[in-house]
């Protein structure tokens, strides 16, 4: 029997179903959306999957008739039949009871044509990402974010360093990957996953003339993970213009494979770089696209930094999805090349800086970017932390700490 993991977003989904007519679980394929939707559905609910060819054809041919007799239903992979959203809108306009429809989508629902106007004010969208480290371990919800905004670092007694840390990072968070016992089997799954998305999901949401270049685009983007986005360079490597490259990257964002991280700045700060960064949502998938293995990284750790940075980004993104307050993620870089990998800004305007180092030794110079961020954000600065491949918590000045990576899930 496949392992069932706790999903910390479940409580938020139950709250939404109690007061909202339509609730959507949005996230990448194979992140656990269907499993969670089936768990949330009460007895008597209909389950309708748009991955079923007959069901999809019926929904596309007569969406109004398809929805007409539904009382409460789960509609899986709704982005494949976008006209259903207008039919669902009509249905909930006639009957506004909460929790009537639970949808899942493997593309950002509000960016798919014909969807974003359909259910404004009638639908709540909740993101479900691949498993966080705490969910994999079956633990309680981590307190890293809330403690950080209070100016504290969550303490941990767990030691996860060196090759053990690399193995966890390369496994990523997809449940199907974690069910496979060998690194080779995990890599095989990731390759098949990319192929399936190119062959099916991209065609569902966009008209891509050169779809055969999408796997190569993912490999190119994997080399840019954690860096400022240079669309001209990316396009040149594929023989496409900047406009096409930008459009193709946006499609991969819609499918939750990559994300662009906006720069943090304030209007009065003129010397900040305002170019977004690129990150992969899953470090395991990134490692496969970079053709990295545990043996390769053990022999040469130089490539591990970018993969570890995306791993931390994924953990922060997942925690922000279930946090009590809204948390926005940015990066920081100024014209003098001082940078901070991640800037977290809470509802109250408090700022937390997170720098990631794939090293076991931390120096004062590793805090220069955080010191610049502290000066730029002034009283809003709550904490600056360098997460590193070590086991000790070390203070490095006012509200500045070096901390083990494992603090993230404590």
C-alpha positions in Angstrom: 0.0 0.0 0.0 1.4 3.5 -0.8 2.4 5.5 2.1 0.0 8.3 3.2 1.6 11.5 4.2 0.1 14.3 6.3 -0.7 17.4 4.3 -0.6 20.6 6.4 -2.7 22.5 3.8 -5.7 20.2 4.6 -7.0 22.3 7.5 -7.1 25.4 5.2 -9.0 23.4 2.6 -11.6 22.3 5.1 -12.1 25.8 6.2 -12.6 27.0 2.6 -15.1 24.2 1.9 -17.1 25.3 4.9 -17.8 28.8 3.5 -17.0 28.9 -0.3 -19.0 27.3 -3.1 -16.0 26.3 -5.2 -12.5 25.4 -3.9 -9.6 24.5 -6.1 -6.5 22.6 -5.2 -3.8 23.9 -7.6 -0.4 22.4 -8.0 2.0 20.3 -10.1 1.0 16.8 -11.3 1.8 14.0 -8.9 2.0 16.3 -5.9 -0.9 14.5 -4.2 -3.9 16.6 -5.2 -6.2 13.7 -6.1 -5.4 11.8 -3.0 -6.2 14.8 -0.8 -9.3 15.7 -2.8 -10.7 12.1 -2.3 -9.9 12.4 1.4 -11.8 15.7 1.7 -14.8 14.6 -0.3 -17.8 13.5 1.8 -19.7 10.3 1.1 -22.1 10.7 -1.8 -19.9 13.2 -3.7 -19.3 12.4 -7.4 -15.7 12.0 -8.6 -15.1 13.1 -12.2 -11.7 13.0 -13.8 -10.8 14.9 -16.9 -7.9 12.4 -17.4 -10.6 9.9 -18.4 -11.1 10.2 -22.2 -14.8 9.5 -22.2 -15.4 11.9 -19.3 -13.4 14.6 -20.9 -15.2 14.3 -24.2 -18.6 14.5 -22.5 -17.5 17.6 -20.5 -16.2 19.3 -23.7 -19.2 18.5 -25.8 -21.9 19.7 -23.4 -20.4 21.4 -20.3 -23.7 22.8 -19.1 -25.4 19.4 -19.3 -22.4 17.8 -17.7 -22.7 20.0 -14.6 -26.5 20.4 -14.5 -27.3 17.4 -12.3 -24.3 17.6 -10.0 -25.0 18.4 -6.4 -21.5 18.1 -4.9 -18.6 16.9 -6.9 -14.8 16.6 -7.2 -13.6 17.6 -10.7 -10.0 16.4 -11.2 -7.7 18.1 -13.7 -10.2 20.8 -14.6 -7.8 22.7 -16.8 -8.3 20.1 -19.5 -11.9 21.2 -19.8 -11.9 25.0 -19.2 -15.5 25.5 -20.4 -16.6 23.5 -17.4 -15.7 26.6 -15.3 -18.4 28.7 -16.9 -21.0 25.9 -16.4 -19.9 25.6 -12.7 -20.3 29.4 -12.4 -23.9 29.2 -13.6 -24.6 26.3 -11.2 -23.2 28.1 -8.1 -25.0 31.3 -9.1 -28.2 29.4 -8.7 -27.1 27.5 -5.6 -24.5 29.3 -3.4 -24.2 26.6 -0.8 -20.5 26.3 0.4 -18.5 23.3 -0.6 -20.4 22.3 -3.8 -17.4 21.8 -6.0 -13.8 20.7 -5.2 -11.6 21.1 -8.2 -8.0 20.1 -8.9 -5.7 21.6 -11.5 -2.2 20.9 -12.7 -1.9 24.3 -14.2 -2.2 27.7 -12.5 -6.0 27.9 -12.9 -6.2 31.7 -13.1 -3.7 31.9 -15.9 -5.5 29.4 -18.2 -7.5 31.2 -20.9 -11.3 31.2 -20.4 -10.9 30.4 -16.7 -9.7 33.5 -14.8 -12.9 35.5 -15.4 -15.3 32.6 -14.7 -15.3 32.2 -11.0 -14.1 35.5 -9.5 -15.5 35.9 -6.1 -16.9 32.3 -6.1 -13.8 30.3 -5.8 -10.9 30.0 -3.4 -7.6 28.6 -4.8 -5.2 26.7 -2.5 -1.8 25.6 -3.7 -0.5 22.1 -3.0 3.2 21.5 -3.7 5.3 18.4 -3.5 5.9 17.1 0.0 7.8 19.3 2.5 10.5 17.7 4.6 8.2 17.7 7.7 5.4 16.0 5.8 7.9 13.3 4.6 9.0 12.7 8.2 5.4 12.7 9.4 6.0 15.4 11.9 4.1 18.5 13.2 3.9 21.7 11.2 7.3 23.5 11.4 7.6 26.8 13.1 10.5 28.3 11.2 8.5 31.1 9.6 6.6 32.3 12.6 9.7 32.2 14.8 11.7 34.0 12.1 9.3 36.9 12.0 9.6 37.1 15.7 13.3 37.5 15.4 14.2 33.9 16.5 15.6 30.8 14.8 13.8 27.5 15.3 16.2 25.2 17.1 16.8 21.6 16.0 18.4 18.5 17.5 18.5 16.8 14.1 21.9 16.5 12.3 21.6 16.3 8.5 24.9 17.1 6.9 27.2 16.1 4.1 26.1 13.1 2.0 22.9 12.6 4.1 21.8 16.1 3.2 22.6 15.7 -0.5 20.6 12.4 -0.6 17.5 14.2 0.9 17.8 17.1 -1.4 18.2 14.9 -4.5 15.1 12.9 -3.6 12.9 15.9 -3.8 9.3 15.9 -2.6 7.1 14.0 -5.2 5.4 11.1 -3.4 6.0 8.7 -6.3 9.7 9.5 -6.3 10.0 8.8 -2.6 8.3 5.4 -3.1 11.2 4.3 -5.3 14.1 2.6 -3.5 17.0 3.5 -5.8 18.4 6.7 -7.2 18.3 5.2 -10.7 14.5 4.5 -10.4 13.9 8.0 -9.1 15.7 9.5 -12.1 13.7 7.3 -14.5 10.5 8.6 -12.9 11.5 12.2 -13.3 12.4 11.8 -16.9 9.1 10.1 -17.6 7.3 12.9 -15.7 8.9 15.6 -17.9 8.0 13.6 -21.1 4.3 13.3 -19.9 4.0 17.0 -19.2 5.4 17.9 -22.6 3.2 15.4 -24.5 0.0 16.1 -22.6 -0.2 19.1 -20.2 1.5 21.7 -22.4 -0.8 20.9 -25.3 -3.8 21.3 -23.0 -3.0 24.9 -22.0 -1.1 26.4 -24.9 -0.5 26.3 -28.6 3.3 25.7 -28.8 4.7 25.6 -32.3 8.1 24.1 -31.3 6.9 21.8 -28.5 9.8 19.5 -29.2 12.2 22.1 -27.8 10.5 22.1 -24.4 12.6 19.3 -22.8 15.7 21.1 -24.0 14.4 24.3 -22.6 14.0 22.7 -19.2 17.6 21.4 -19.3 18.8 24.9 -20.2 16.7 26.5 -17.4 18.2 23.9 -15.0 21.6 25.5 -15.6 20.1 28.9 -14.7 18.4 27.9 -11.5 19.2 30.3 -8.7 20.4 33.0 -11.2 19.1 36.2 -12.6 17.0 35.4 -15.6 18.7 36.3 -18.9 16.0 35.6 -21.5 18.2 36.6 -24.4 20.8 34.0 -23.4 18.2 31.3 -22.9 16.6 32.0 -26.2 19.9 32.0 -28.0 20.8 28.5 -26.7 17.5 27.2 -28.2 17.6 29.2 -31.4 14.4 31.1 -30.5 13.8 34.8 -30.0 13.3 36.5 -26.6 9.6 36.8 -27.0 9.2 33.1 -27.6 11.6 32.2 -24.8 9.7 34.4 -22.4 6.4 32.8 -23.4 7.7 29.3 -23.1 9.1 30.0 -19.6 5.7 31.3 -18.6 4.1 28.1 -19.8 6.5 26.1 -17.5 5.5 28.4 -14.7 1.9 27.7 -15.3 2.6 24.0 -14.9 4.5 24.5 -11.6 7.9 23.4 -12.9 9.7 26.7 -12.4 9.0 30.0 -10.8 10.4 33.4 -11.2 11.2 35.1 -7.9 10.7 38.9 -7.9 13.4 41.2 -6.6 12.7 43.0 -3.3 13.1 46.7 -3.4 11.6 50.0 -2.1 11.0 53.0 -4.2 13.6 55.1 -2.4 16.3 52.5 -3.0 17.8 53.3 -6.4 20.8 50.9 -6.4 19.0 47.6 -6.3 18.9 45.1 -9.2 15.3 44.6 -10.3 15.7 41.5 -12.4 13.8 38.3 -11.2 15.6 35.0 -10.4 14.6 31.6 -11.6 14.0 28.6 -9.4 12.8 25.0 -9.8 10.0 24.0 -7.4 11.5 20.6 -6.8 15.2 20.1 -6.2 15.0 16.4 -7.1 13.7 17.2 -10.6 16.3 19.9 -10.9 19.1 17.4 -10.1 17.9 15.0 -12.8 17.7 17.8 -15.4 21.3 18.8 -14.4 22.3 15.1 -14.8 23.6 15.1 -11.2 23.9 12.0 -9.0 24.9 11.5 -5.4 28.2 10.1 -6.6 28.9 13.0 -8.9 28.1 15.6 -6.2 30.2 13.7 -3.6 33.2 13.9 -6.0 32.5 17.5 -6.9 30.2 19.6 -4.7 30.4 22.7 -6.8 27.0 22.1 -8.4 25.3 21.3 -5.1 24.8 25.0 -4.1 22.2 25.8 -6.8 20.3 22.5 -6.1 20.3 23.2 -2.3 19.1 26.7 -2.9 16.1 25.4 -4.9 15.4 22.9 -2.1 15.3 25.7 0.5 13.1 27.8 -1.9 10.7 24.8 -2.1 10.6 24.5 1.7 9.9 28.2 2.2 7.2 28.2 -0.5 5.4 25.2 1.0 5.5 26.7 4.5 4.2 30.0 3.2 1.2 28.2 1.6 -0.1 27.1 5.0 1.2 30.0 7.1 -1.4 31.9 9.2 -0.2 35.2 7.7 0.5 35.8 4.0 4.2 35.6 3.2 5.7 36.9 0.0 9.1 35.6 -1.3 11.6 37.8 -3.0 15.4 38.0 -3.6 17.7 40.9 -2.9 20.6 42.2 -5.0 22.2 45.6 -5.2 24.5 47.2 -7.8 27.6 46.2 -5.7 26.7 42.5 -6.0 25.6 42.2 -2.4 22.7 39.7 -2.4 20.4 37.6 -0.3 18.9 34.4 -1.7 15.5 34.9 -0.2 13.7 37.8 1.4 10.4 36.9 3.2 7.9 39.7 3.8 4.9 39.2 6.1 1.6 40.9 6.3 2.8 43.3 8.9 5.8 44.3 6.8 8.4 42.4 8.8 11.4 41.3 6.8 13.4 38.1 7.1 16.5 37.3 5.0 17.6 33.8 4.3 21.0 33.0 2.7 21.9 29.4 1.7 25.4 28.0 1.8 26.4 24.5 0.8 29.4 24.7 3.0 30.3 23.4 6.5 32.2 26.6 7.4 30.6 30.0 7.7 32.5 33.3 7.7 31.6 36.9 8.5 31.7 37.8 4.8 28.7 35.4 4.3 26.6 38.0 6.1 27.4 41.0 3.9 24.2 40.7 1.9 22.1 40.3 5.0 23.7 43.3 6.6 22.8 45.4 3.5 19.3 44.1 3.6 19.0 45.0 7.3 20.2 48.5 6.5 17.8 48.8 3.6 14.7 47.5 5.5 15.6 49.4 8.7 13.2 48.7 11.6 11.3 46.2 9.5 14.2 43.8 9.6 13.4 40.9 12.0 16.1 38.3 11.3 18.9 37.3 8.9 19.9 33.6 8.8 22.5 31.8 6.8 21.4 28.1 6.4 24.5 25.9 6.0 25.7 22.3 5.9 26.6 22.2 9.6 25.1 21.3 12.9 25.6 24.3 15.2 23.6 27.5 15.7 26.1 30.4 15.7 25.3 34.1 16.3 27.0 36.5 14.0 25.7 39.9 15.2 22.5 41.7 15.9 19.6 39.5 14.6 22.1 37.5 12.5 22.6 33.8 12.8 24.2 30.8 11.0 21.9 27.8 11.4 21.7 24.2 10.2 19.5 23.4 7.2 17.4 21.2 9.4 16.1 24.3 11.3 13.7 24.7 8.3 11.5 21.8 9.4 11.8 22.2 13.2 
